[in-house]
Every structure is written in structure tokens, then in C-alpha cells.
Amino acid sequence: VVGSTVAVGLQMGGAFVLFWMAIVYISMGLIESVVGLPRRLREGSKSIPPS
């Protein structure tokens, strides 16, 4: 993330860096959610319902 931020800052200018960092972190969160979704669904189906 730091390397790409420096590269974007040098290419596009400093004002674009904050926007770039926000987009990168939002993208990382979305990818992590999509990758973790099947695992959470599998774990949820193994739970025992309350009695």
C-alpha cells in the first residue's frame, strides 16, 4: 500500500493520494468480505440452534 501510494503521489500529485488510499482500503475491505463470506456461511450452518 505504501509503495503504490508513493508511486501515485509522484505521478498524480499529492492531492490524489488521500483519494487513492481511501479507494485502496475500501477495496481491501470488500475483497476481504467476499473471500470470508463462504467461511462464515459454513461456520454458521454448523451451529446448534438454541433449545
Backbone hydrogen bonds in HBPLUS format (Angstrom, degrees):
<---DONOR---> <-ACCEPTOR-->    atom                        ^
c    i                          cat <-CA-CA->   ^        H-A-AA   ^      H-
h    n   atom  resd res      DA  || num        DHA   H-A  angle D-A-AA Bond
n    s   type  num  typ     dist DA aas  dist angle  dist       angle   num
A0005-THR N   A0001-VAL O   2.96 MM   4  6.07 148.2  2.06 142.7 152.0     1
A0006-VAL N   A0002-VAL O   2.96 MM   4  6.23 156.0  2.02 151.1 156.7     2
A0007-ALA N   A0003-GLY O   3.01 MM   4  6.24 161.9  2.04 147.2 152.4     3
A0008-VAL N   A0004-SER O   2.88 MM   4  6.03 161.9  1.91 147.0 151.9     4
A0009-GLY N   A0005-THR O   2.86 MM   4  5.95 155.2  1.92 143.4 151.0     5
A0010-LEU N   A0006-VAL O   2.93 MM   4  6.16 152.8  2.01 149.3 155.7     6
A0011-GLN N   A0007-ALA O   2.99 MM   4  6.16 152.8  2.07 145.8 153.5     7
A0012-MET N   A0008-VAL O   2.75 MM   4  5.62 170.5  1.76 155.6 158.9     8
A0013-GLY N   A0009-GLY O   3.01 MM   4  4.79 137.7  2.20 114.6 125.7     9
A0017-VAL N   A0014-GLY O   3.22 MM   3  5.38 149.5  2.32 103.9 112.5    10
A0020-TRP N   A0016-PHE O   2.91 MM   4  6.11 159.0  1.95 152.6 159.2    11
A0021-MET N   A0017-VAL O   2.86 MM   4  6.11 162.2  1.89 155.6 159.5    12
A0022-ALA N   A0018-LEU O   3.02 MM   4  6.21 157.5  2.08 146.4 152.2    13
A0023-ILE N   A0019-PHE O   3.00 MM   4  6.26 162.6  2.03 152.6 157.1    14
A0024-VAL N   A0020-TRP O   2.92 MM   4  6.16 159.9  1.97 152.9 158.6    15
A0025-TYR N   A0021-MET O   3.00 MM   4  6.16 167.7  2.01 151.4 154.2    16
A0026-ILE N   A0022-ALA O   2.96 MM   4  6.09 159.3  2.00 150.7 156.7    17
A0027-SER N   A0023-ILE O   2.91 MM   4  6.00 159.0  1.95 146.0 152.3    18
A0028-MET N   A0024-VAL O   2.90 MM   4  6.14 156.3  1.96 148.6 155.3    19
A0029-GLY N   A0025-TYR O   3.05 MM   4  6.23 155.5  2.11 142.6 148.7    20
A0030-LEU N   A0026-ILE O   2.96 MM   4  6.23 157.0  2.01 150.4 156.6    21
A0031-ILE N   A0027-SER O   2.91 MM   4  6.11 164.6  1.94 154.4 158.4    22
A0032-GLU N   A0028-MET O   2.92 MM   4  6.04 160.9  1.96 146.8 152.6    23
A0033-SER N   A0029-GLY O   2.96 MM   4  6.12 150.8  2.05 142.6 150.5    24
A0034-VAL N   A0030-LEU O   2.98 MM   4  6.22 159.4  2.02 150.0 155.1    25
A0035-VAL N   A0031-ILE O   2.91 MM   4  6.06 162.9  1.94 153.7 158.5    26
A0036-GLY N   A0032-GLU O   2.96 MM   4  5.96 154.4  2.03 141.6 148.7    27
A0037-LEU N   A0033-SER O   3.01 MM   4  5.91 123.8  2.33 138.3 150.4    28
A0040-ARG N   A0036-GLY O   3.03 MM   4  6.30 160.5  2.07 156.6 162.1    29
A0041-LEU N   A0037-LEU O   2.94 MM   4  6.17 155.7  2.00 155.6 162.8    30
A0042-ARG N   A0038-PRO O   2.95 MM   4  6.17 155.6  2.01 146.7 152.8    31
A0043-GLU N   A0039-ARG O   2.97 MM   4  6.19 163.8  2.00 152.3 156.6    32
A0044-GLY N   A0040-ARG O   2.94 MM   4  5.99 147.5  2.04 140.9 149.8    33
A0045-SER N   A0041-LEU O   3.19 MM   4  6.38 141.9  2.35 140.6 148.8    34
A0046-LYS N   A0043-GLU O   3.32 MM   3  5.39 144.4  2.46  98.0 107.5    35
